[in-house]
Amino acid sequence: MYDLIIIGLGPAGVAAAVYAGRNKLKTLVIGEEIGGQSAVSTDIQNWIGIPSLPGAEMAAGLSKHLDTVKEDVHVFNGSVVKSIAKIDSKSKIMFKIMTENDEYEATTLLIASGGRRRKLGIPREDEFIEKGVYYCTICDAPLMTNRKVAVIGGGNAGLESIINLLPYASQIYLMEITGQLRGSKKTQEKALQGDKTVVLLNTKPLEILGDQFVSGLIYEDLASHERRKIALEGIFVEIGSIPNSEFAKDLVETNQYGEIVVDPLSGRTSVTGIWAAGDVTSLPYKQNNIAMGDAVRATLNICDYLLKD
Ligand SMILES: Cc1cc2nc3c(=O)[nH]c(=O)nc-3n(C[C@H](O)[C@H](O)[C@H](O)COP(=O)(O)OP(=O)(O)OC[C@H]3O[C@@H](n4cnc5c(N)ncnc54)[C@H](O)[C@@H]3O)c2cc1C
């Protein structure tokens, strides 16, 4: 029986584990791989205190920090949580966590299972991830200094991606599959100012071109049904992300995007005894530092809750 089970070994999960360990909570952390989404990145740009950091080094640093609390924090590395349930007990709120082969019980849960980027699902996309195909403009825009890029997705995320690229890229093609941009008018005005951005409506990306790095994109003009090719060096995919909340959505409240709804002041979910932090939540701005800060706040709130228990 644990005081706390943390689901996820990304920045949020590890930050929570460190604080839980320092507060002497009997804790279990369950996750697939340490480091989370940006562990694959060759260049993490916003890890405050270190201007540029390979994802693998960030993951190694998290692992080292996690080791400092191993007396109180057990790490179940290499497994995923399949489902969670509330245990019926009159005296105490408790939860059961099911993995492929095991079950664990705890008084509190922190869900820090993050998200995964929605991909285009077109040929060669996976081959060029971080070699011209990017899913985080705030992180990777500086790599595109004086280069031609495409932003895929004409919603607010795509438009904000353009705003982040404007100081760097030489030309930006905004590709939107429908006949109109979906982002707010104000963001559109800001993103489309100047003459760097070319809007291509009714366009569907079909195939990425390149040798070791991206060199172009083939797309279909859905109005004329013609296939066209543009030369470019960067493709920023901004068609949304998918929260890893499937195992929890029958228990806690999620929003229309599947994100777990939390109170921003505490990280509490709709169920007493369950907290969530990081990219899996309904809070905006999905970034490493934010995920860790939110997880720390949630863990301190869990400590207060357990003290009152
Ligand atoms: C390619 C890329 C580059 C990025 N670069 C930057 C950057 O430079 N700077 C920056 O600030 N942000 C960057 N981001 C965003 C940043 O990675 C996220 O905001 C951050 O990882 C969120 O942390 P998290 O711990 O909430 O979730 P995640 O990092 O997603 O970690 C969640 C962890 O939980 C695990 N998990 C999922 N489901 C389960 C389950 N059922 N059971 C157990 N474990 C589970 C996952 O495998 C993962 O290890 C980047 C994102 C991507 C995709």
Ligand as a Chemical Component Dictionary entry (heavy atoms), coordinates in Angstrom:
data_LIG
# 
_chem_comp.id                   LIG 
_chem_comp.type                 NON-POLYMER 
_chem_comp.pdbx_formal_charge   0 
_chem_comp.three_letter_code    LIG 
# 
loop_
_chem_comp_atom.comp_id 
_chem_comp_atom.atom_id 
_chem_comp_atom.alt_atom_id 
_chem_comp_atom.type_symbol 
_chem_comp_atom.charge 
_chem_comp_atom.model_Cartn_x 
_chem_comp_atom.model_Cartn_y 
_chem_comp_atom.model_Cartn_z 
_chem_comp_atom.pdbx_ordinal 
LIG C1  C1  C 0 9.781  16.464 -30.166 1  
LIG C2  C2  C 0 9.418  17.340 -29.008 2  
LIG C3  C3  C 0 10.302 18.318 -28.592 3  
LIG C4  C4  C 0 9.991  19.121 -27.521 4  
LIG N1  N1  N 0 10.885 20.059 -27.129 5  
LIG C5  C5  C 0 10.623 20.831 -26.052 6  
LIG C6  C6  C 0 11.567 21.818 -25.623 7  
LIG O1  O1  O 0 12.617 22.037 -26.246 8  
LIG N2  N2  N 0 11.240 22.538 -24.524 9  
LIG C7  C7  C 0 10.076 22.359 -23.817 10 
LIG O2  O2  O 0 9.876  23.020 -22.800 11 
LIG N3  N3  N 0 9.160  21.465 -24.234 12 
LIG C8  C8  C 0 9.396  20.703 -25.325 13 
LIG N4  N4  N 0 8.449  19.811 -25.756 14 
LIG C9  C9  C 0 7.221  19.661 -24.966 15 
LIG C10 C10 C 0 7.550  18.762 -23.718 16 
LIG O3  O3  O 0 8.153  17.591 -24.183 17 
LIG C11 C11 C 0 6.301  18.428 -22.915 18 
LIG O4  O4  O 0 5.644  19.600 -22.515 19 
LIG C12 C12 C 0 6.695  17.625 -21.668 20 
LIG O5  O5  O 0 7.348  16.438 -22.027 21 
LIG C13 C13 C 0 5.477  17.283 -20.823 22 
LIG O6  O6  O 0 5.907  16.505 -19.757 23 
LIG P1  P1  P 0 4.937  15.440 -19.073 24 
LIG O7  O7  O 0 5.764  14.794 -18.018 25 
LIG O8  O8  O 0 3.665  16.072 -18.710 26 
LIG O9  O9  O 0 4.553  14.400 -20.206 27 
LIG P2  P2  P 0 5.446  13.464 -21.130 28 
LIG O10 O10 O 0 6.766  14.049 -21.412 29 
LIG O11 O11 O 0 4.570  13.120 -22.256 30 
LIG O12 O12 O 0 5.713  12.196 -20.222 31 
LIG C14 C14 C 0 4.696  11.297 -19.905 32 
LIG C15 C15 C 0 5.282  9.936  -19.637 33 
LIG O13 O13 O 0 4.229  9.073  -19.228 34 
LIG C16 C16 C 0 4.326  7.833  -19.908 35 
LIG N5  N5  N 0 3.004  7.227  -20.011 36 
LIG C17 C17 C 0 2.027  7.489  -20.917 37 
LIG N6  N6  N 0 0.971  6.695  -20.701 38 
LIG C18 C18 C 0 1.286  5.927  -19.629 39 
LIG C19 C19 C 0 0.606  4.899  -18.919 40 
LIG N7  N7  N 0 -0.605 4.474  -19.274 41 
LIG N8  N8  N 0 1.231  4.305  -17.869 42 
LIG C20 C20 C 0 2.459  4.703  -17.504 43 
LIG N9  N9  N 0 3.159  5.665  -18.143 44 
LIG C21 C21 C 0 2.568  6.260  -19.180 45 
LIG C22 C22 C 0 4.908  8.240  -21.274 46 
LIG O14 O14 O 0 5.532  7.124  -21.875 47 
LIG C23 C23 C 0 5.901  9.317  -20.879 48 
LIG O15 O15 O 0 7.158  8.765  -20.539 49 
LIG C24 C24 C 0 8.739  18.984 -26.850 50 
LIG C25 C25 C 0 7.839  18.015 -27.279 51 
LIG C26 C26 C 0 8.158  17.194 -28.351 52 
LIG C27 C27 C 0 7.167  16.153 -28.783 53 
# 
loop_
_chem_comp_bond.comp_id 
_chem_comp_bond.atom_id_1 
_chem_comp_bond.atom_id_2 
_chem_comp_bond.value_order 
_chem_comp_bond.pdbx_ordinal 
LIG C1  C2  SING 1  
LIG C2  C3  SING 2  
LIG C2  C26 DOUB 3  
LIG C3  C4  DOUB 4  
LIG C4  N1  SING 5  
LIG C4  C24 SING 6  
LIG N1  C5  DOUB 7  
LIG C5  C6  SING 8  
LIG C5  C8  SING 9  
LIG C6  O1  DOUB 10 
LIG C6  N2  SING 11 
LIG N2  C7  SING 12 
LIG C7  O2  DOUB 13 
LIG C7  N3  SING 14 
LIG N3  C8  DOUB 15 
LIG C8  N4  SING 16 
LIG N4  C9  SING 17 
LIG N4  C24 SING 18 
LIG C9  C10 SING 19 
LIG C10 O3  SING 20 
LIG C10 C11 SING 21 
LIG C11 O4  SING 22 
LIG C11 C12 SING 23 
LIG C12 O5  SING 24 
LIG C12 C13 SING 25 
LIG C13 O6  SING 26 
LIG O6  P1  SING 27 
LIG P1  O7  DOUB 28 
LIG P1  O8  SING 29 
LIG P1  O9  SING 30 
LIG O9  P2  SING 31 
LIG P2  O10 DOUB 32 
LIG P2  O11 SING 33 
LIG P2  O12 SING 34 
LIG O12 C14 SING 35 
LIG C14 C15 SING 36 
LIG C15 O13 SING 37 
LIG C15 C23 SING 38 
LIG O13 C16 SING 39 
LIG C16 N5  SING 40 
LIG C16 C22 SING 41 
LIG N5  C17 SING 42 
LIG N5  C21 SING 43 
LIG C17 N6  DOUB 44 
LIG N6  C18 SING 45 
LIG C18 C19 SING 46 
LIG C18 C21 DOUB 47 
LIG C19 N7  SING 48 
LIG C19 N8  DOUB 49 
LIG N8  C20 SING 50 
LIG C20 N9  DOUB 51 
LIG N9  C21 SING 52 
LIG C22 O14 SING 53 
LIG C22 C23 SING 54 
LIG C23 O15 SING 55 
LIG C24 C25 DOUB 56 
LIG C25 C26 SING 57 
LIG C26 C27 SING 58 
# 
